[in-house]
């Protein structure tokens, strides 16, 4: 496993909202402390789990600065900077204060379904303009396009500022080809909590996790076994989390993780439309699982 400071577990942090839909900065500060105290290796802000598409550009900049200041150097920080227009992504690079960021996480452009050459040129442009290293983010279930292993490896081999990839394709064969053929030092991070141990078993470097928001100590226990190469212990530890992790995604993300955190009393239930809070059935499922497996 690559012992880079952005290996291991990154918390894909949620954005709590008040009842009237404003960013709840008090709850956000508590969430930062909760995942850091729970042992997470670094924090990722303004990703999918943060409901970033519903945040205005100025809100994103303020949220990133607030979290950066609240972390105060305790763990590394990755800031999500992405979009379906390359020029808009460059605007974000100019707008955000990236001086305390260790990298940006940049998703494949969504909705317009670019070709592999279009993906290459997009990320080449982003890399050339980013003042910090770039972690690619491949999540075809949300963007409508899969970045192939050939394109990922082309970017990794040609662009020194491209540090790694968050791979959420769910395609273990594609992920394995990237692991096997990557240049030295290139990080391969799982984008799926349920596949994190398997990706690390295959030589990957960690996970950018939703689950660590809700169950940081228990999730980190599993991942620390995996980081140490004890995959049998990691599998045993994960067995008690498996049903809860599946519940996190039963009604979509971040609906599930916000529902779990609401049940635990850590945040309020608000999401921004078009996302809606979890159903009472999901909340009851979390109440049962949290009690049964002592996840609080």
Order of alpha helices (4+ residues) and beta strands (2+ residues): beta-alpha-beta-alpha-beta-alpha-beta-alpha-beta-alpha-alpha-beta-alpha-beta-alpha-beta-alpha-alpha-alpha-alpha-alpha-alpha
